[in-house]
Amino acid sequence: MLRLLGSVEAAETIQALRMAEQRADGFVLGLETSGGYSEAVIEDLYLGFEKEVGERLALLKKDQYPD
């Protein structure tokens, strides 16, 4: 999971970020499908990845479109 977060944080383009986001979503979906984790844990993972992606996206957009 740390590797997935690392790929989100290291994304240098919006396209790379979106690819990292899709991998993270697939990972969490796999955990959810396995049924081995509570709904709360799954939701926390989704929200955590979503937060990280949002923060990285804001930085990338700021770099791409400076004021």
Jmol script that loads the backbone (N, CA, C; Angstrom):
load data "model"
ATOM      1  N   MET A   1       0.826  -1.176   0.000  1.00  0.00           N
ATOM      2  CA  MET A   1       0.000   0.000   0.000  1.00  0.00           C
ATOM      3  C   MET A   1       0.880   1.253   0.000  1.00  0.00           C
ATOM      4  N   LEU A   2       2.006   1.200   0.685  1.00  0.00           N
ATOM      5  CA  LEU A   2       2.911   2.347   0.693  1.00  0.00           C
ATOM      6  C   LEU A   2       3.447   2.619  -0.707  1.00  0.00           C
ATOM      7  N   ARG A   3       3.626   1.573  -1.462  1.00  0.00           N
ATOM      8  CA  ARG A   3       4.081   1.734  -2.839  1.00  0.00           C
ATOM      9  C   ARG A   3       3.047   2.489  -3.673  1.00  0.00           C
ATOM     10  N   LEU A   4       1.771   2.200  -3.443  1.00  0.00           N
ATOM     11  CA  LEU A   4       0.704   2.895  -4.160  1.00  0.00           C
ATOM     12  C   LEU A   4       0.679   4.378  -3.777  1.00  0.00           C
ATOM     13  N   LEU A   5       0.812   4.658  -2.506  1.00  0.00           N
ATOM     14  CA  LEU A   5       0.868   6.054  -2.063  1.00  0.00           C
ATOM     15  C   LEU A   5       2.089   6.757  -2.647  1.00  0.00           C
ATOM     16  N   GLY A   6       3.184   6.031  -2.703  1.00  0.00           N
ATOM     17  CA  GLY A   6       4.407   6.594  -3.279  1.00  0.00           C
ATOM     18  C   GLY A   6       4.234   6.952  -4.737  1.00  0.00           C
ATOM     19  N   SER A   7       3.518   6.120  -5.480  1.00  0.00           N
ATOM     20  CA  SER A   7       3.313   6.418  -6.893  1.00  0.00           C
ATOM     21  C   SER A   7       2.393   7.619  -7.074  1.00  0.00           C
ATOM     22  N   VAL A   8       1.462   7.812  -6.165  1.00  0.00           N
ATOM     23  CA  VAL A   8       0.604   9.003  -6.210  1.00  0.00           C
ATOM     24  C   VAL A   8       1.458  10.243  -5.919  1.00  0.00           C
ATOM     25  N   GLU A   9       2.262  10.169  -4.886  1.00  0.00           N
ATOM     26  CA  GLU A   9       3.075  11.310  -4.486  1.00  0.00           C
ATOM     27  C   GLU A   9       4.163  11.641  -5.503  1.00  0.00           C
ATOM     28  N   ALA A  10       4.629  10.640  -6.235  1.00  0.00           N
ATOM     29  CA  ALA A  10       5.718  10.842  -7.188  1.00  0.00           C
ATOM     30  C   ALA A  10       5.236  11.198  -8.589  1.00  0.00           C
ATOM     31  N   ALA A  11       3.947  11.156  -8.825  1.00  0.00           N
ATOM     32  CA  ALA A  11       3.421  11.435 -10.161  1.00  0.00           C
ATOM     33  C   ALA A  11       3.832  12.836 -10.606  1.00  0.00           C
ATOM     34  N   GLU A  12       4.431  12.906 -11.790  1.00  0.00           N
ATOM     35  CA  GLU A  12       4.918  14.187 -12.298  1.00  0.00           C
ATOM     36  C   GLU A  12       3.974  14.819 -13.307  1.00  0.00           C
ATOM     37  N   THR A  13       2.984  14.067 -13.753  1.00  0.00           N
ATOM     38  CA  THR A  13       1.991  14.592 -14.680  1.00  0.00           C
ATOM     39  C   THR A  13       0.604  14.188 -14.204  1.00  0.00           C
ATOM     40  N   ILE A  14      -0.394  14.875 -14.698  1.00  0.00           N
ATOM     41  CA  ILE A  14      -1.767  14.521 -14.342  1.00  0.00           C
ATOM     42  C   ILE A  14      -2.102  13.131 -14.856  1.00  0.00           C
ATOM     43  N   GLN A  15      -1.604  12.784 -16.043  1.00  0.00           N
ATOM     44  CA  GLN A  15      -1.853  11.447 -16.590  1.00  0.00           C
ATOM     45  C   GLN A  15      -1.240  10.366 -15.686  1.00  0.00           C
ATOM     46  N   ALA A  16      -0.027  10.582 -15.231  1.00  0.00           N
ATOM     47  CA  ALA A  16       0.615   9.619 -14.329  1.00  0.00           C
ATOM     48  C   ALA A  16      -0.149   9.514 -13.015  1.00  0.00           C
ATOM     49  N   LEU A  17      -0.653  10.642 -12.551  1.00  0.00           N
ATOM     50  CA  LEU A  17      -1.451  10.642 -11.318  1.00  0.00           C
ATOM     51  C   LEU A  17      -2.721   9.832 -11.506  1.00  0.00           C
ATOM     52  N   ARG A  18      -3.388  10.017 -12.630  1.00  0.00           N
ATOM     53  CA  ARG A  18      -4.628   9.271 -12.888  1.00  0.00           C
ATOM     54  C   ARG A  18      -4.357   7.774 -12.977  1.00  0.00           C
ATOM     55  N   MET A  19      -3.235   7.395 -13.554  1.00  0.00           N
ATOM     56  CA  MET A  19      -2.879   5.971 -13.612  1.00  0.00           C
ATOM     57  C   MET A  19      -2.631   5.417 -12.210  1.00  0.00           C
ATOM     58  N   ALA A  20      -1.931   6.183 -11.387  1.00  0.00           N
ATOM     59  CA  ALA A  20      -1.679   5.759 -10.003  1.00  0.00           C
ATOM     60  C   ALA A  20      -2.990   5.656  -9.242  1.00  0.00           C
ATOM     61  N   GLU A  21      -3.894   6.593  -9.493  1.00  0.00           N
ATOM     62  CA  GLU A  21      -5.204   6.572  -8.847  1.00  0.00           C
ATOM     63  C   GLU A  21      -5.981   5.317  -9.233  1.00  0.00           C
ATOM     64  N   GLN A  22      -5.928   4.944 -10.490  1.00  0.00           N
ATOM     65  CA  GLN A  22      -6.635   3.742 -10.941  1.00  0.00           C
ATOM     66  C   GLN A  22      -6.053   2.487 -10.307  1.00  0.00           C
ATOM     67  N   ARG A  23      -4.727   2.432 -10.184  1.00  0.00           N
ATOM     68  CA  ARG A  23      -4.108   1.272  -9.522  1.00  0.00           C
ATOM     69  C   ARG A  23      -4.542   1.188  -8.061  1.00  0.00           C
ATOM     70  N   ALA A  24      -4.568   2.328  -7.381  1.00  0.00           N
ATOM     71  CA  ALA A  24      -4.991   2.347  -5.972  1.00  0.00           C
ATOM     72  C   ALA A  24      -6.449   1.922  -5.843  1.00  0.00           C
ATOM     73  N   ASP A  25      -7.304   2.425  -6.725  1.00  0.00           N
ATOM     74  CA  ASP A  25      -8.716   2.026  -6.695  1.00  0.00           C
ATOM     75  C   ASP A  25      -8.865   0.524  -6.923  1.00  0.00           C
ATOM     76  N   GLY A  26      -8.100  -0.013  -7.860  1.00  0.00           N
ATOM     77  CA  GLY A  26      -8.150  -1.449  -8.126  1.00  0.00           C
ATOM     78  C   GLY A  26      -7.694  -2.271  -6.931  1.00  0.00           C
ATOM     79  N   PHE A  27      -6.669  -1.785  -6.254  1.00  0.00           N
ATOM     80  CA  PHE A  27      -6.173  -2.456  -5.059  1.00  0.00           C
ATOM     81  C   PHE A  27      -7.246  -2.517  -3.978  1.00  0.00           C
ATOM     82  N   VAL A  28      -7.865  -1.372  -3.714  1.00  0.00           N
ATOM     83  CA  VAL A  28      -8.894  -1.312  -2.672  1.00  0.00           C
ATOM     84  C   VAL A  28     -10.109  -2.145  -3.086  1.00  0.00           C
ATOM     85  N   LEU A  29     -10.460  -2.101  -4.357  1.00  0.00           N
ATOM     86  CA  LEU A  29     -11.572  -2.923  -4.842  1.00  0.00           C
ATOM     87  C   LEU A  29     -11.278  -4.408  -4.626  1.00  0.00           C
ATOM     88  N   GLY A  30     -10.046  -4.812  -4.851  1.00  0.00           N
ATOM     89  CA  GLY A  30      -9.663  -6.205  -4.603  1.00  0.00           C
ATOM     90  C   GLY A  30      -9.810  -6.584  -3.141  1.00  0.00           C
ATOM     91  N   LEU A  31      -9.382  -5.682  -2.263  1.00  0.00           N
ATOM     92  CA  LEU A  31      -9.548  -5.948  -0.832  1.00  0.00           C
ATOM     93  C   LEU A  31     -11.021  -6.035  -0.457  1.00  0.00           C
ATOM     94  N   GLU A  32     -11.813  -5.136  -1.022  1.00  0.00           N
ATOM     95  CA  GLU A  32     -13.247  -5.128  -0.745  1.00  0.00           C
ATOM     96  C   GLU A  32     -13.899  -6.417  -1.238  1.00  0.00           C
ATOM     97  N   THR A  33     -13.520  -6.847  -2.416  1.00  0.00           N
ATOM     98  CA  THR A  33     -14.087  -8.056  -3.011  1.00  0.00           C
ATOM     99  C   THR A  33     -13.711  -9.304  -2.221  1.00  0.00           C
ATOM    100  N   SER A  34     -12.516  -9.284  -1.624  1.00  0.00           N
ATOM    101  CA  SER A  34     -12.073 -10.453  -0.860  1.00  0.00           C
ATOM    102  C   SER A  34     -12.943 -10.700   0.365  1.00  0.00           C
ATOM    103  N   GLY A  35     -13.585  -9.631   0.853  1.00  0.00           N
ATOM    104  CA  GLY A  35     -14.459  -9.771   2.014  1.00  0.00           C
ATOM    105  C   GLY A  35     -13.721  -9.901   3.331  1.00  0.00           C
ATOM    106  N   GLY A  36     -12.423  -9.716   3.316  1.00  0.00           N
ATOM    107  CA  GLY A  36     -11.642  -9.882   4.533  1.00  0.00           C
ATOM    108  C   GLY A  36     -11.486  -8.627   5.368  1.00  0.00           C
ATOM    109  N   TYR A  37     -12.096  -7.554   4.928  1.00  0.00           N
ATOM    110  CA  TYR A  37     -11.943  -6.281   5.628  1.00  0.00           C
ATOM    111  C   TYR A  37     -13.310  -5.663   5.874  1.00  0.00           C
ATOM    112  N   SER A  38     -13.400  -4.915   6.957  1.00  0.00           N
ATOM    113  CA  SER A  38     -14.677  -4.277   7.289  1.00  0.00           C
ATOM    114  C   SER A  38     -14.950  -3.129   6.321  1.00  0.00           C
ATOM    115  N   GLU A  39     -16.211  -2.754   6.248  1.00  0.00           N
ATOM    116  CA  GLU A  39     -16.601  -1.637   5.384  1.00  0.00           C
ATOM    117  C   GLU A  39     -15.900  -0.352   5.813  1.00  0.00           C
ATOM    118  N   ALA A  40     -15.702  -0.192   7.106  1.00  0.00           N
ATOM    119  CA  ALA A  40     -15.042   1.013   7.621  1.00  0.00           C
ATOM    120  C   ALA A  40     -13.595   1.104   7.129  1.00  0.00           C
ATOM    121  N   VAL A  41     -12.897  -0.017   7.141  1.00  0.00           N
ATOM    122  CA  VAL A  41     -11.509  -0.031   6.669  1.00  0.00           C
ATOM    123  C   VAL A  41     -11.458   0.285   5.182  1.00  0.00           C
ATOM    124  N   ILE A  42     -12.335  -0.321   4.415  1.00  0.00           N
ATOM    125  CA  ILE A  42     -12.378  -0.087   2.972  1.00  0.00           C
ATOM    126  C   ILE A  42     -12.677   1.381   2.690  1.00  0.00           C
ATOM    127  N   GLU A  43     -13.643   1.942   3.391  1.00  0.00           N
ATOM    128  CA  GLU A  43     -13.991   3.348   3.186  1.00  0.00           C
ATOM    129  C   GLU A  43     -12.821   4.253   3.549  1.00  0.00           C
ATOM    130  N   ASP A  44     -12.126   3.938   4.638  1.00  0.00           N
ATOM    131  CA  ASP A  44     -10.964   4.731   5.036  1.00  0.00           C
ATOM    132  C   ASP A  44      -9.876   4.689   3.964  1.00  0.00           C
ATOM    133  N   LEU A  45      -9.681   3.523   3.375  1.00  0.00           N
ATOM    134  CA  LEU A  45      -8.681   3.411   2.307  1.00  0.00           C
ATOM    135  C   LEU A  45      -9.076   4.241   1.094  1.00  0.00           C
ATOM    136  N   TYR A  46     -10.320   4.109   0.666  1.00  0.00           N
ATOM    137  CA  TYR A  46     -10.788   4.908  -0.466  1.00  0.00           C
ATOM    138  C   TYR A  46     -10.614   6.400  -0.187  1.00  0.00           C
ATOM    139  N   LEU A  47     -11.035   6.835   0.989  1.00  0.00           N
ATOM    140  CA  LEU A  47     -10.949   8.251   1.338  1.00  0.00           C
ATOM    141  C   LEU A  47      -9.499   8.719   1.460  1.00  0.00           C
ATOM    142  N   GLY A  48      -8.651   7.876   1.993  1.00  0.00           N
ATOM    143  CA  GLY A  48      -7.240   8.227   2.125  1.00  0.00           C
ATOM    144  C   GLY A  48      -6.570   8.420   0.775  1.00  0.00           C
ATOM    145  N   PHE A  49      -6.820   7.480  -0.134  1.00  0.00           N
ATOM    146  CA  PHE A  49      -6.249   7.618  -1.472  1.00  0.00           C
ATOM    147  C   PHE A  49      -6.841   8.830  -2.181  1.00  0.00           C
ATOM    148  N   GLU A  50      -8.136   9.044  -2.025  1.00  0.00           N
ATOM    149  CA  GLU A  50      -8.795  10.183  -2.665  1.00  0.00           C
ATOM    150  C   GLU A  50      -8.192  11.502  -2.174  1.00  0.00           C
ATOM    151  N   LYS A  51      -7.918  11.580  -0.885  1.00  0.00           N
ATOM    152  CA  LYS A  51      -7.316  12.786  -0.303  1.00  0.00           C
ATOM    153  C   LYS A  51      -5.925  13.026  -0.890  1.00  0.00           C
ATOM    154  N   GLU A  52      -5.117  11.986  -0.946  1.00  0.00           N
ATOM    155  CA  GLU A  52      -3.755  12.114  -1.473  1.00  0.00           C
ATOM    156  C   GLU A  52      -3.766  12.515  -2.947  1.00  0.00           C
ATOM    157  N   VAL A  53      -4.662  11.898  -3.709  1.00  0.00           N
ATOM    158  CA  VAL A  53      -4.768  12.228  -5.133  1.00  0.00           C
ATOM    159  C   VAL A  53      -5.194  13.688  -5.295  1.00  0.00           C
ATOM    160  N   GLY A  54      -6.159  14.123  -4.514  1.00  0.00           N
ATOM    161  CA  GLY A  54      -6.616  15.500  -4.596  1.00  0.00           C
ATOM    162  C   GLY A  54      -5.517  16.500  -4.289  1.00  0.00           C
ATOM    163  N   GLU A  55      -4.734  16.206  -3.260  1.00  0.00           N
ATOM    164  CA  GLU A  55      -3.638  17.102  -2.896  1.00  0.00           C
ATOM    165  C   GLU A  55      -2.582  17.159  -3.992  1.00  0.00           C
ATOM    166  N   ARG A  56      -2.244  15.985  -4.545  1.00  0.00           N
ATOM    167  CA  ARG A  56      -1.231  15.940  -5.611  1.00  0.00           C
ATOM    168  C   ARG A  56      -1.741  16.637  -6.871  1.00  0.00           C
ATOM    169  N   LEU A  57      -3.009  16.440  -7.177  1.00  0.00           N
ATOM    170  CA  LEU A  57      -3.596  17.069  -8.350  1.00  0.00           C
ATOM    171  C   LEU A  57      -3.549  18.590  -8.220  1.00  0.00           C
ATOM    172  N   ALA A  58      -3.847  19.101  -7.048  1.00  0.00           N
ATOM    173  CA  ALA A  58      -3.792  20.551  -6.824  1.00  0.00           C
ATOM    174  C   ALA A  58      -2.375  21.075  -7.060  1.00  0.00           C
ATOM    175  N   LEU A  59      -1.364  20.342  -6.594  1.00  0.00           N
ATOM    176  CA  LEU A  59       0.018  20.768  -6.800  1.00  0.00           C
ATOM    177  C   LEU A  59       0.401  20.730  -8.276  1.00  0.00           C
ATOM    178  N   LEU A  60      -0.012  19.664  -8.953  1.00  0.00           N
ATOM    179  CA  LEU A  60       0.313  19.547 -10.382  1.00  0.00           C
ATOM    180  C   LEU A  60      -0.348  20.652 -11.190  1.00  0.00           C
ATOM    181  N   LYS A  61      -1.588  20.949 -10.867  1.00  0.00           N
ATOM    182  CA  LYS A  61      -2.285  22.026 -11.589  1.00  0.00           C
ATOM    183  C   LYS A  61      -1.635  23.369 -11.302  1.00  0.00           C
ATOM    184  N   LYS A  62      -1.224  23.574 -10.067  1.00  0.00           N
ATOM    185  CA  LYS A  62      -0.561  24.828  -9.704  1.00  0.00           C
ATOM    186  C   LYS A  62       0.735  24.982 -10.485  1.00  0.00           C
ATOM    187  N   ASP A  63       1.481  23.896 -10.613  1.00  0.00           N
ATOM    188  CA  ASP A  63       2.743  23.928 -11.372  1.00  0.00           C
ATOM    189  C   ASP A  63       2.476  24.133 -12.861  1.00  0.00           C
ATOM    190  N   GLN A  64       1.411  23.525 -13.348  1.00  0.00           N
ATOM    191  CA  GLN A  64       1.092  23.603 -14.772  1.00  0.00           C
ATOM    192  C   GLN A  64       0.507  24.960 -15.145  1.00  0.00           C
ATOM    193  N   TYR A  65      -0.273  25.529 -14.252  1.00  0.00           N
ATOM    194  CA  TYR A  65      -0.952  26.812 -14.518  1.00  0.00           C
ATOM    195  C   TYR A  65      -0.647  27.808 -13.392  1.00  0.00           C
ATOM    196  N   PRO A  66       0.591  28.270 -13.314  1.00  0.00           N
ATOM    197  CA  PRO A  66       0.926  29.211 -12.223  1.00  0.00           C
ATOM    198  C   PRO A  66       0.173  30.530 -12.395  1.00  0.00           C
ATOM    199  N   ASP A  67      -0.005  31.200 -11.288  1.00  0.00           N
ATOM    200  CA  ASP A  67      -0.722  32.490 -11.296  1.00  0.00           C
ATOM    201  C   ASP A  67       0.033  33.544 -12.057  1.00  0.00           C
TER     202      ASP A  67
END
end "model"
wireframe off; spacefill off
backbone 0.3
color backbone group
